[in-house]
């Protein structure tokens, strides 16, 4: 069995107050990318999750362990993950892999007999405990995301568009970026987050391309990430120089993103930039 785990793109990320649990209130618009990790799943003597290039236990392994602890009775499985999403790049690769594992436990999806002796796990709650980006990835689609990532509102698929991604080598820690954002005094009130959510819901609810409401899209974490990694600003400037109609940083970085109306225009922009790490892919929908 082959399963795909698509990357997610934060079309915007608005930062709210720090909560008692240490996480921040957020308002974000997520969309899936055609860029995806490839996961081969097969029966085995015992559960195993293998992911070349990722040291130690990863989120996919934690997701499988959590399913077993909650009584999931599918046969022992071996997962071999081929990483195509850059690691620690603000594209949700680890969360995508974990969500792909959780999707196997949807009743009747892949293992129709596995739920006969035990109730199906509460996947949204389990996803929220694994990580802030995991709940939205259970059903990859355009979504308005609130809270710390646990409140997910699905929206219609947008009009086709494409992106150029400049990952910049990855490796920028999420906690580090949020800590820098706190140090810089970034953040918005709850009322402002509510207003932004209403504006985003109205703009994206018709299935429009994000290019049609580009003025609403920004990333509040961008100044914090750029203060830690100034080269992010250089990548954003390189994308703007190509005439990209929408440029921003995804998630907590360091990936810089340029949004274009077509795949052909994205390929032309990537060629103009001439960086070996540039990734071009379609955005907004996932099969």
Phi and psi in degrees as GROMACS dihedral restraints (atoms count N, CA, C in turn):
[ dihedral_restraints ]
;  ai    aj    ak    al  type     phi  dphi    fc
    3     4     5     6     1  -115.1    20    10
    4     5     6     7     1   132.8    20    10
    6     7     8     9     1  -126.8    20    10
    7     8     9    10     1   139.9    20    10
    9    10    11    12     1  -104.7    20    10
   10    11    12    13     1   143.2    20    10
   12    13    14    15     1  -123.0    20    10
   13    14    15    16     1    97.8    20    10
   15    16    17    18     1   -75.0    20    10
   16    17    18    19     1   145.4    20    10
   18    19    20    21     1   -65.5    20    10
   19    20    21    22     1   156.4    20    10
   21    22    23    24     1  -116.1    20    10
   22    23    24    25     1   148.7    20    10
   24    25    26    27     1  -118.0    20    10
   25    26    27    28     1   129.0    20    10
   27    28    29    30     1   -82.8    20    10
   28    29    30    31     1   104.6    20    10
   30    31    32    33     1   -66.1    20    10
   31    32    33    34     1   -26.0    20    10
   33    34    35    36     1  -155.6    20    10
   34    35    36    37     1   161.3    20    10
   36    37    38    39     1  -150.9    20    10
   37    38    39    40     1   110.8    20    10
   39    40    41    42     1  -107.8    20    10
   40    41    42    43     1   128.1    20    10
   42    43    44    45     1   -96.7    20    10
   43    44    45    46     1   129.7    20    10
   45    46    47    48     1  -107.3    20    10
   46    47    48    49     1  -155.2    20    10
   48    49    50    51     1   -77.0    20    10
   49    50    51    52     1   158.8    20    10
   51    52    53    54     1   -80.1    20    10
   52    53    54    55     1   131.2    20    10
   54    55    56    57     1   -88.8    20    10
   55    56    57    58     1   171.8    20    10
   57    58    59    60     1   -64.0    20    10
   58    59    60    61     1   -27.3    20    10
   60    61    62    63     1   -82.2    20    10
   61    62    63    64     1     4.2    20    10
   63    64    65    66     1    90.7    20    10
   64    65    66    67     1   -12.2    20    10
   66    67    68    69     1   -87.1    20    10
   67    68    69    70     1   168.4    20    10
   69    70    71    72     1  -110.4    20    10
   70    71    72    73     1   145.6    20    10
   72    73    74    75     1   -68.9    20    10
   73    74    75    76     1   138.0    20    10
   75    76    77    78     1  -133.9    20    10
   76    77    78    79     1   159.3    20    10
   78    79    80    81     1  -135.2    20    10
   79    80    81    82     1   119.6    20    10
   81    82    83    84     1  -145.3    20    10
   82    83    84    85     1   157.4    20    10
   84    85    86    87     1  -117.8    20    10
   85    86    87    88     1   116.2    20    10
   87    88    89    90     1  -102.1    20    10
   88    89    90    91     1   145.5    20    10
   90    91    92    93     1  -142.1    20    10
   91    92    93    94     1   149.6    20    10
   93    94    95    96     1   -80.5    20    10
   94    95    96    97     1   156.3    20    10
   96    97    98    99     1  -113.9    20    10
   97    98    99   100     1   158.7    20    10
   99   100   101   102     1   -69.3    20    10
  100   101   102   103     1   -21.8    20    10
  102   103   104   105     1   -64.5    20    10
  103   104   105   106     1   124.3    20    10
  105   106   107   108     1  -150.3    20    10
  106   107   108   109     1   146.1    20    10
  108   109   110   111     1   -73.4    20    10
  109   110   111   112     1   146.8    20    10
  111   112   113   114     1  -104.8    20    10
  112   113   114   115     1   127.6    20    10
  114   115   116   117     1  -121.7    20    10
  115   116   117   118     1   123.3    20    10
  117   118   119   120     1  -100.0    20    10
  118   119   120   121     1   127.3    20    10
  120   121   122   123     1  -118.9    20    10
  121   122   123   124     1   130.8    20    10
  123   124   125   126     1  -147.0    20    10
  124   125   126   127     1   156.9    20    10
  126   127   128   129     1   -70.5    20    10
  127   128   129   130     1   150.5    20    10
  129   130   131   132     1  -149.9    20    10
  130   131   132   133     1   177.5    20    10
  132   133   134   135     1   -72.5    20    10
  133   134   135   136     1   -31.0    20    10
  135   136   137   138     1  -151.7    20    10
  136   137   138   139     1   159.6    20    10
  138   139   140   141     1   -63.4    20    10
  139   140   141   142     1   140.5    20    10
  141   142   143   144     1  -155.9    20    10
  142   143   144   145     1   141.3    20    10
  144   145   146   147     1  -125.9    20    10
  145   146   147   148     1   116.2    20    10
  147   148   149   150     1  -113.7    20    10
  148   149   150   151     1   130.5    20    10
  150   151   152   153     1  -143.8    20    10
  151   152   153   154     1   101.6    20    10
  153   154   155   156     1   -62.9    20    10
  154   155   156   157     1   135.8    20    10
  156   157   158   159     1    89.0    20    10
  157   158   159   160     1    -5.1    20    10
  159   160   161   162     1  -116.9    20    10
  160   161   162   163     1   114.8    20    10
  162   163   164   165     1   -84.4    20    10
  163   164   165   166     1   145.5    20    10
  165   166   167   168     1    74.9    20    10
  166   167   168   169     1  -175.7    20    10
  168   169   170   171     1   -68.4    20    10
  169   170   171   172     1   137.7    20    10
  171   172   173   174     1  -112.6    20    10
  172   173   174   175     1   175.8    20    10
  174   175   176   177     1   -63.6    20    10
  175   176   177   178     1   -32.9    20    10
  177   178   179   180     1   -63.7    20    10
  178   179   180   181     1   -41.2    20    10
  180   181   182   183     1   -65.1    20    10
  181   182   183   184     1   -40.9    20    10
  183   184   185   186     1   -64.1    20    10
  184   185   186   187     1   -37.3    20    10
  186   187   188   189     1   -63.9    20    10
  187   188   189   190     1   -42.8    20    10
  189   190   191   192     1   -65.0    20    10
  190   191   192   193     1   -43.8    20    10
  192   193   194   195     1   -59.7    20    10
  193   194   195   196     1   -42.8    20    10
  195   196   197   198     1   -64.3    20    10
  196   197   198   199     1   -39.0    20    10
  198   199   200   201     1   -62.4    20    10
  199   200   201   202     1   -43.6    20    10
  201   202   203   204     1   -63.9    20    10
  202   203   204   205     1   -40.5    20    10
  204   205   206   207     1   -63.9    20    10
  205   206   207   208     1   -23.4    20    10
  207   208   209   210     1  -100.5    20    10
  208   209   210   211     1    16.4    20    10
  210   211   212   213     1    91.0    20    10
  211   212   213   214     1    13.4    20    10
  213   214   215   216     1   -68.6    20    10
  214   215   216   217     1   125.0    20    10
  216   217   218   219     1  -112.8    20    10
  217   218   219   220     1    28.7    20    10
  219   220   221   222     1   -64.6    20    10
  220   221   222   223     1   158.8    20    10
  222   223   224   225     1   -62.3    20    10
  223   224   225   226     1   159.9    20    10
  225   226   227   228     1   -53.7    20    10
  226   227   228   229     1   139.9    20    10
  228   229   230   231     1  -129.8    20    10
  229   230   231   232     1   149.8    20    10
  231   232   233   234     1  -117.3    20    10
  232   233   234   235     1   123.2    20    10
  234   235   236   237     1  -108.8    20    10
  235   236   237   238     1   125.6    20    10
  237   238   239   240     1  -115.7    20    10
  238   239   240   241     1   113.0    20    10
  240   241   242   243     1  -100.2    20    10
  241   242   243   244     1   122.6    20    10
  243   244   245   246     1   -97.8    20    10
  244   245   246   247     1   108.3    20    10
  246   247   248   249     1   -75.0    20    10
  247   248   249   250     1   120.9    20    10
  249   250   251   252     1  -116.7    20    10
  250   251   252   253     1   -22.7    20    10
  252   253   254   255     1   -82.8    20    10
  253   254   255   256     1   125.0    20    10
  255   256   257   258     1   -54.8    20    10
  256   257   258   259     1   140.8    20    10
  258   259   260   261     1   -80.1    20    10
  259   260   261   262     1   140.3    20    10
  261   262   263   264     1    52.7    20    10
  262   263   264   265     1    47.8    20    10
  264   265   266   267     1  -117.8    20    10
  265   266   267   268     1     6.3    20    10
  267   268   269   270     1    79.0    20    10
  268   269   270   271     1    20.5    20    10
  270   271   272   273     1  -114.6    20    10
  271   272   273   274     1     6.9    20    10
  273   274   275   276     1    68.6    20    10
  274   275   276   277     1    30.6    20    10
  276   277   278   279     1   -62.5    20    10
  277   278   279   280     1   -46.7    20    10
  279   280   281   282     1   -63.8    20    10
  280   281   282   283     1   -40.3    20    10
  282   283   284   285     1   -65.6    20    10
  283   284   285   286     1   -37.5    20    10
  285   286   287   288     1   -62.1    20    10
  286   287   288   289     1   -42.6    20    10
  288   289   290   291     1   -64.2    20    10
  289   290   291   292     1   -43.4    20    10
  291   292   293   294     1   -62.4    20    10
  292   293   294   295     1   -43.6    20    10
  294   295   296   297     1   -64.6    20    10
  295   296   297   298     1   -36.0    20    10
  297   298   299   300     1   -63.2    20    10
  298   299   300   301     1   -38.4    20    10
  300   301   302   303     1   -64.4    20    10
  301   302   303   304     1   -45.2    20    10
  303   304   305   306     1   -62.6    20    10
  304   305   306   307     1   -35.4    20    10
  306   307   308   309     1   -61.5    20    10
  307   308   309   310     1   -25.0    20    10
  309   310   311   312     1   -65.3    20    10
  310   311   312   313     1   -20.3    20    10
  312   313   314   315     1   -92.1    20    10
  313   314   315   316     1     1.8    20    10
  315   316   317   318     1   -61.2    20    10
  316   317   318   319     1   124.7    20    10
  318   319   320   321     1   -52.9    20    10
  319   320   321   322     1   127.2    20    10
  321   322   323   324     1    79.5    20    10
  322   323   324   325     1     2.2    20    10
  324   325   326   327     1   -79.1    20    10
  325   326   327   328     1   -60.5    20    10
  327   328   329   330     1  -116.5    20    10
  328   329   330   331     1   -34.5    20    10
  330   331   332   333     1  -125.2    20    10
  331   332   333   334     1    80.8    20    10
  333   334   335   336     1   -61.6    20    10
  334   335   336   337     1   -21.6    20    10
  336   337   338   339     1   -93.4    20    10
  337   338   339   340     1    -5.3    20    10
  339   340   341   342     1   -73.1    20    10
  340   341   342   343     1   -16.5    20    10
  342   343   344   345     1  -101.9    20    10
  343   344   345   346     1     8.6    20    10
  345   346   347   348     1   -70.1    20    10
  346   347   348   349     1   -33.6    20    10
  348   349   350   351     1  -100.3    20    10
  349   350   351   352     1   -10.1    20    10
  351   352   353   354     1  -145.5    20    10
  352   353   354   355     1   145.3    20    10
  354   355   356   357     1   -65.2    20    10
  355   356   357   358     1   149.3    20    10
  357   358   359   360     1   -64.5    20    10
  358   359   360   361     1   139.8    20    10
  360   361   362   363     1   -62.9    20    10
  361   362   363   364     1   153.8    20    10
  363   364   365   366     1   -78.5    20    10
  364   365   366   367     1    92.2    20    10
  366   367   368   369     1   -65.4    20    10
  367   368   369   370     1   -42.8    20    10
  369   370   371   372     1   -59.6    20    10
  370   371   372   373     1   -42.0    20    10
  372   373   374   375     1   -66.8    20    10
  373   374   375   376     1   -40.7    20    10
  375   376   377   378     1   -64.4    20    10
  376   377   378   379     1   -41.8    20    10
  378   379   380   381     1   -61.0    20    10
  379   380   381   382     1   -41.4    20    10
  381   382   383   384     1   -64.4    20    10
  382   383   384   385     1   -33.0    20    10
  384   385   386   387     1   -73.6    20    10
  385   386   387   388     1   -25.7    20    10
  387   388   389   390     1   -77.4    20    10
  388   389   390   391     1   -35.7    20    10
  390   391   392   393     1   173.3    20    10
  391   392   393   394     1   155.9    20    10
  393   394   395   396     1   -63.3    20    10
  394   395   396   397     1   -30.7    20    10
  396   397   398   399     1   -90.2    20    10
  397   398   399   400     1   -10.3    20    10
  399   400   401   402     1   -69.3    20    10
  400   401   402   403     1   -43.0    20    10
  402   403   404   405     1   -55.1    20    10
  403   404   405   406     1   -42.3    20    10
  405   406   407   408     1   -66.9    20    10
  406   407   408   409     1   -23.0    20    10
  408   409   410   411     1   -87.4    20    10
  409   410   411   412     1    -5.4    20    10
  411   412   413   414     1   -61.0    20    10
  412   413   414   415     1   -35.4    20    10
  414   415   416   417     1  -135.4    20    10
  415   416   417   418     1    86.0    20    10
  417   418   419   420     1   -57.3    20    10
  418   419   420   421     1   118.4    20    10
  420   421   422   423     1  -167.4    20    10
  421   422   423   424     1   170.3    20    10
  423   424   425   426     1   -62.4    20    10
  424   425   426   427     1   131.9    20    10
  426   427   428   429     1  -151.0    20    10
  427   428   429   430     1   143.2    20    10
  429   430   431   432     1   -89.8    20    10
  430   431   432   433     1   124.6    20    10
  432   433   434   435     1  -118.2    20    10
  433   434   435   436     1   130.1    20    10
  435   436   437   438     1  -127.7    20    10
  436   437   438   439     1  -174.5    20    10
  438   439   440   441     1    65.4    20    10
  439   440   441   442     1  -138.5    20    10
  441   442   443   444     1  -101.1    20    10
  442   443   444   445     1    17.5    20    10
  444   445   446   447     1   120.7    20    10
  445   446   447   448     1    -8.2    20    10
  447   448   449   450     1   -84.8    20    10
  448   449   450   451     1   -17.5    20    10
  450   451   452   453     1  -100.9    20    10
  451   452   453   454     1   110.2    20    10
  453   454   455   456     1  -121.2    20    10
  454   455   456   457     1   123.2    20    10
  456   457   458   459     1  -117.0    20    10
  457   458   459   460     1   111.4    20    10
  459   460   461   462     1   -69.8    20    10
  460   461   462   463     1   142.5    20    10
  462   463   464   465     1  -126.1    20    10
  463   464   465   466     1   162.8    20    10
  465   466   467   468     1   -62.2    20    10
  466   467   468   469     1   151.2    20    10
  468   469   470   471     1   -58.0    20    10
  469   470   471   472     1   138.2    20    10
  471   472   473   474     1   -81.6    20    10
  472   473   474   475     1   168.1    20    10
  474   475   476   477     1   -62.1    20    10
  475   476   477   478     1   150.4    20    10
  477   478   479   480     1   -58.0    20    10
  478   479   480   481     1   140.3    20    10
  480   481   482   483     1  -157.3    20    10
  481   482   483   484     1   177.0    20    10
  483   484   485   486     1  -145.5    20    10
  484   485   486   487     1   167.0    20    10
  486   487   488   489     1  -136.7    20    10
  487   488   489   490     1   157.0    20    10
  489   490   491   492     1  -112.9    20    10
  490   491   492   493     1   126.7    20    10
  492   493   494   495     1  -109.4    20    10
  493   494   495   496     1   133.6    20    10
  495   496   497   498     1  -119.4    20    10
  496   497   498   499     1    92.1    20    10
  498   499   500   501     1   -68.0    20    10
  499   500   501   502     1   -27.1    20    10
  501   502   503   504     1    65.5    20    10
  502   503   504   505     1    26.2    20    10
  504   505   506   507     1    87.1    20    10
  505   506   507   508     1    -5.8    20    10
  507   508   509   510     1    62.2    20    10
  508   509   510   511     1  -158.5    20    10
  510   511   512   513     1    80.9    20    10
  511   512   513   514     1    13.5    20    10
  513   514   515   516     1   -96.5    20    10
  514   515   516   517     1   118.3    20    10
  516   517   518   519     1   -72.8    20    10
  517   518   519   520     1   134.8    20    10
  519   520   521   522     1   -59.7    20    10
  520   521   522   523     1   -47.3    20    10
  522   523   524   525     1   -60.2    20    10
  523   524   525   526     1   -37.4    20    10
  525   526   527   528     1   -63.3    20    10
  526   527   528   529     1   -41.7    20    10
  528   529   530   531     1   -69.0    20    10
  529   530   531   532     1   -43.2    20    10
  531   532   533   534     1   -64.3    20    10
  532   533   534   535     1   -38.4    20    10
  534   535   536   537     1   -62.6    20    10
  535   536   537   538     1   -39.6    20    10
  537   538   539   540     1   -67.9    20    10
  538   539   540   541     1   -37.1    20    10
  540   541   542   543     1   -62.1    20    10
  541   542   543   544     1   -40.4    20    10
  543   544   545   546     1   -64.4    20    10
  544   545   546   547     1   -41.2    20    10
  546   547   548   549     1   -62.7    20    10
  547   548   549   550     1   -36.2    20    10
  549   550   551   552     1   -81.7    20    10
  550   551   552   553     1    -5.2    20    10
  552   553   554   555     1    73.9    20    10
  553   554   555   556     1    27.1    20    10
  555   556   557   558     1   -77.2    20    10
  556   557   558   559     1   159.1    20    10
  558   559   560   561     1   135.2    20    10
  559   560   561   562     1   159.3    20    10
  561   562   563   564     1  -127.6    20    10
  562   563   564   565     1   164.7    20    10
  564   565   566   567     1   -76.7    20    10
  565   566   567   568     1   161.4    20    10
  567   568   569   570     1   -60.8    20    10
  568   569   570   571     1   -37.6    20    10
  570   571   572   573     1   -63.5    20    10
  571   572   573   574     1   -39.0    20    10
  573   574   575   576     1   -69.1    20    10
  574   575   576   577     1   -38.8    20    10
  576   577   578   579     1   -61.8    20    10
  577   578   579   580     1   -40.4    20    10
  579   580   581   582     1   -63.2    20    10
  580   581   582   583     1   -41.9    20    10
  582   583   584   585     1   -64.4    20    10
  583   584   585   586     1   -42.9    20    10
  585   586   587   588     1   -63.7    20    10
  586   587   588   589     1   -39.4    20    10
  588   589   590   591     1   -61.5    20    10
  589   590   591   592     1   -41.4    20    10
  591   592   593   594     1   -63.3    20    10
  592   593   594   595     1   -43.7    20    10
  594   595   596   597     1   -63.7    20    10
  595   596   597   598     1   -42.6    20    10
  597   598   599   600     1   -67.2    20    10
  598   599   600   601     1   -41.7    20    10
  600   601   602   603     1   -60.4    20    10
  601   602   603   604     1   -42.6    20    10
  603   604   605   606     1   -67.8    20    10
  604   605   606   607     1   -41.9    20    10
  606   607   608   609     1   -70.9    20    10
  607   608   609   610     1   -42.5    20    10
  609   610   611   612     1   -89.8    20    10
  610   611   612   613     1   -12.6    20    10
  612   613   614   615     1   -68.7    20    10
  613   614   615   616     1   -15.0    20    10
  615   616   617   618     1   -91.5    20    10
  616   617   618   619     1    -2.3    20    10
  618   619   620   621     1    84.5    20    10
  619   620   621   622     1    17.8    20    10
  621   622   623   624     1   -69.8    20    10
  622   623   624   625     1   158.8    20    10
  624   625   626   627     1   -69.4    20    10
  625   626   627   628     1   144.9    20    10
  627   628   629   630     1   -58.8    20    10
  628   629   630   631     1   -21.7    20    10
  630   631   632   633     1   -66.1    20    10
  631   632   633   634     1   -19.7    20    10
  633   634   635   636     1   -80.3    20    10
  634   635   636   637     1   -14.2    20    10
  636   637   638   639     1  -134.7    20    10
  637   638   639   640     1    39.4    20    10
  639   640   641   642     1   -58.9    20    10
  640   641   642   643     1   -28.8    20    10
  642   643   644   645     1   -66.4    20    10
  643   644   645   646     1   -15.2    20    10
  645   646   647   648     1   -90.3    20    10
  646   647   648   649     1    -9.3    20    10
  648   649   650   651     1  -103.4    20    10
  649   650   651   652     1   124.9    20    10
  651   652   653   654     1  -159.5    20    10
  652   653   654   655     1   167.9    20    10
  654   655   656   657     1  -126.4    20    10
  655   656   657   658     1   111.3    20    10
  657   658   659   660     1   -66.3    20    10
  658   659   660   661     1   -19.3    20    10
  660   661   662   663     1   -83.5    20    10
  661   662   663   664     1    -7.2    20    10
  663   664   665   666     1   -58.8    20    10
  664   665   666   667     1   -46.0    20    10
  666   667   668   669     1   -61.0    20    10
  667   668   669   670     1   -38.3    20    10
  669   670   671   672     1   -65.8    20    10
  670   671   672   673     1   -46.0    20    10
  672   673   674   675     1   -65.6    20    10
  673   674   675   676     1   -39.0    20    10
  675   676   677   678     1   -68.6    20    10
  676   677   678   679     1   -29.8    20    10
  678   679   680   681     1   -69.8    20    10
  679   680   681   682     1   -28.7    20    10
  681   682   683   684     1   -85.6    20    10
  682   683   684   685     1   -34.5    20    10
  684   685   686   687     1  -134.7    20    10
  685   686   687   688     1    86.4    20    10
  687   688   689   690     1   -57.2    20    10
  688   689   690   691     1   -24.0    20    10
  690   691   692   693     1   -65.3    20    10
  691   692   693   694     1   -17.6    20    10
  693   694   695   696     1   -62.2    20    10
  694   695   696   697     1   -43.1    20    10
  696   697   698   699     1   -60.7    20    10
  697   698   699   700     1   -37.2    20    10
  699   700   701   702     1   -65.3    20    10
  700   701   702   703     1   -39.7    20    10
  702   703   704   705     1   -66.4    20    10
  703   704   705   706     1   -40.1    20    10
  705   706   707   708     1   -62.6    20    10
  706   707   708   709     1   -41.6    20    10
  708   709   710   711     1   -64.5    20    10
  709   710   711   712     1   -38.0    20    10
  711   712   713   714     1   -62.9    20    10
  712   713   714   715     1   -38.3    20    10
  714   715   716   717     1   -69.2    20    10
  715   716   717   718     1   -40.4    20    10
  717   718   719   720     1   -63.1    20    10
  718   719   720   721     1   -34.9    20    10
  720   721   722   723     1   -65.1    20    10
  721   722   723   724     1   -21.3    20    10
  723   724   725   726     1   -81.5    20    10
  724   725   726   727     1    -6.6    20    10
  726   727   728   729     1    88.3    20    10
  727   728   729   730     1    16.1    20    10
  729   730   731   732     1   -56.0    20    10
  730   731   732   733     1   127.8    20    10
  732   733   734   735     1   -72.6    20    10
  733   734   735   736     1   -14.8    20    10
  735   736   737   738     1  -147.9    20    10
  736   737   738   739     1   124.1    20    10
  738   739   740   741     1  -134.5    20    10
  739   740   741   742     1   134.3    20    10
  741   742   743   744     1  -163.0    20    10
  742   743   744   745     1   174.4    20    10
  744   745   746   747     1   -98.2    20    10
  745   746   747   748     1   141.8    20    10
  747   748   749   750     1   -91.0    20    10
  748   749   750   751     1   132.8    20    10
  750   751   752   753     1    57.3    20    10
  751   752   753   754     1  -135.4    20    10
  753   754   755   756     1   -92.2    20    10
  754   755   756   757     1    12.1    20    10
  756   757   758   759     1    83.0    20    10
  757   758   759   760     1  -179.6    20    10
  759   760   761   762     1   -94.7    20    10
  760   761   762   763     1    10.2    20    10
  762   763   764   765     1   -67.0    20    10
  763   764   765   766     1   125.1    20    10
  765   766   767   768     1   -92.4    20    10
  766   767   768   769     1   142.2    20    10
  768   769   770   771     1  -127.9    20    10
  769   770   771   772     1   134.5    20    10
  771   772   773   774     1  -118.5    20    10
  772   773   774   775     1   128.6    20    10
  774   775   776   777     1  -103.3    20    10
  775   776   777   778     1   134.6    20    10
  777   778   779   780     1  -131.8    20    10
  778   779   780   781     1   158.4    20    10
  780   781   782   783     1   -73.3    20    10
  781   782   783   784     1   -15.4    20    10
  783   784   785   786     1  -149.0    20    10
  784   785   786   787     1   160.1    20    10
  786   787   788   789     1   -65.8    20    10
  787   788   789   790     1   -37.8    20    10
  789   790   791   792     1   -62.4    20    10
  790   791   792   793     1   -42.1    20    10
  792   793   794   795     1   -67.1    20    10
  793   794   795   796     1   -35.5    20    10
  795   796   797   798     1   -65.1    20    10
  796   797   798   799     1   -43.6    20    10
  798   799   800   801     1   -62.0    20    10
  799   800   801   802     1   -40.0    20    10
  801   802   803   804     1   -63.7    20    10
  802   803   804   805     1   -41.8    20    10
  804   805   806   807     1   -66.1    20    10
  805   806   807   808     1   -41.9    20    10
  807   808   809   810     1   -62.1    20    10
  808   809   810   811     1   -39.9    20    10
  810   811   812   813     1   -64.8    20    10
  811   812   813   814     1   -36.0    20    10
  813   814   815   816     1   -66.6    20    10
  814   815   816   817     1   -39.1    20    10
  816   817   818   819     1   -70.3    20    10
  817   818   819   820     1   -41.7    20    10
  819   820   821   822     1    72.7    20    10
  820   821   822   823     1    27.8    20    10
  822   823   824   825     1   -94.9    20    10
  823   824   825   826     1   137.2    20    10
  825   826   827   828     1   -65.2    20    10
  826   827   828   829     1   -26.0    20    10
  828   829   830   831     1   -90.4    20    10
  829   830   831   832     1     1.2    20    10
  831   832   833   834     1   -65.2    20    10
  832   833   834   835     1   137.3    20    10
  834   835   836   837     1  -121.2    20    10
  835   836   837   838     1   130.9    20    10
  837   838   839   840     1  -114.4    20    10
  838   839   840   841     1   129.9    20    10
  840   841   842   843     1  -158.1    20    10
  841   842   843   844     1   160.4    20    10
  843   844   845   846     1   -72.2    20    10
  844   845   846   847     1   158.0    20    10
  846   847   848   849     1  -139.8    20    10
  847   848   849   850     1   158.5    20    10
  849   850   851   852     1   101.6    20    10
  850   851   852   853     1   -24.7    20    10
  852   853   854   855     1  -140.2    20    10
  853   854   855   856     1   148.7    20    10
  855   856   857   858     1  -139.5    20    10
  856   857   858   859     1   131.8    20    10
